[in-house]
């Protein structure tokens, strides 16, 4: 039965390689750049719409300034407006450069953290693998046949839970990448709002959202590292009374201590600790956006 749990943990370790690659990948070359090419087409169409919105906002600002007699007598108002228009058009022509710089900043922090914690080598290979400890295998073999039936049911449920948690975590990272592409696609509309003071809060809110999604990678890496530490420390506490004699297990033909009282409870505790650890990992990764907001105050 432990082989089923080992297969589930191996499934998790294999999918974590995809997980890490999604966190640190270059979005311009993701899936051979085909997705980025489609996003660029949508971006270009939104860029023309954004320019139209900007022209309307400029017209509204000019009318609003000339409507007030006190504003007409101050030429600094028009100079400031002219300067804002220059800055705006410069920014609109470099939207993708600004967004890619923010994204590379977040993914670069995540990649450096992965390499510093030993979860990623210089060649980009994932180094964290979760396996069943030898103490757990030994402890499982010390249980009687009817106890192993009950433990087998718990192991099957735990294995299903690990597979579900792994898929859920992968969906979160895929969703983050999907959000990044969507934010890039509609960025011209929000950047156009930066030209007018009443609509500028939309632009600031967009930048905060994009920065939050970019920094989620760092929080997810921190969660993985804490998970790695806890997983490495997981081991069943084997407390056996001094054995008076030894017997041979009927099914496995393994020589085990005669007094193995509490071995089933210790094994169940070990399995539940694994399940709880995966539950915490899934909840932290799913809430990475809120954690970024609380840490950085974005």
C-alpha positions, 0 to 999 in steps of 0.5 A: 500500500505504501507504493501507492502513496510513493507513486502519489508523492512521485507524481507531486515531485514530477509536476513540481518541475512544471510548476517551477517552470511556469513560475520562472518562464519567459512569457514572450517565449511560452509555448514557442511564443504562439500565445504571446503573438496572439496577445500582441494582436489583441494588444495592438487593437486595444492600443488604438482604442486606448489612443481614442480614449486618450484623445477624448480625455485630452479634449475634456481636460482642455475644455475644463481648463478653458471653462474656468476663467482663473485657469486661463490666466495661468499659463503653467496649467497648459504647460503642465498639460503639454508635459503630461501629454508628452509623458503619456505618449512616451509611456504608451509607446513603451507599455510592453517594455514597462510590463515585461520589466515588472514581470521579469523583476518578480520572476527574477526574485523567485528564481534567485530564491529557488537557487539560494534555497537549493531547490533549483540548480544553475541549469534550471533543474528542480531538486526537491523530491518528496519520498516516504521515509524508511522509518515509515516503511518499517513502521507500516510493516510492524502492524498486523494484517487487519491494521494494515487494511485500515491503514491501506484505506487511509493511504488510498484517501491520502494519495487521492488527496495529494493528487488533487492538491497537486492539480489544484496548485498547478491550476493556481500557477496556470491561472496566474500566467493566464492573468498576466496575459489578460492584464497585458492584453488590456493594458492600453485601456488602463494606461490611457486613463493615466492622462486625466486626474479623475481616471488616474486611479484606474491606472494606479490600480492596474499597476498595483494589480500587475505588480501583485501578480508578478510578486506572487511567484516570490511568495509561492517559492517561500511557501515551497521552501517552508513545505520542503523543511516540514516535509524533510522533518516528517518521520513517524515517532517510533517508541517501542518498549524493550522487546522480550522476544521477536516474532516473524510477521505472517505475511511479510516474513519480516522479523519484528519486535514483539511489543509494537504497541502504538505503531498503528497510531503513530503511522496514522499520525504520520499519514495525517501530518502529510495530508495536513502539510499538503493542505497548508501548501495548497491554501498558502499558494491559493492565497498568495495574492492576499499575502503579497497585499499584506506584506508589501501593502499593495 
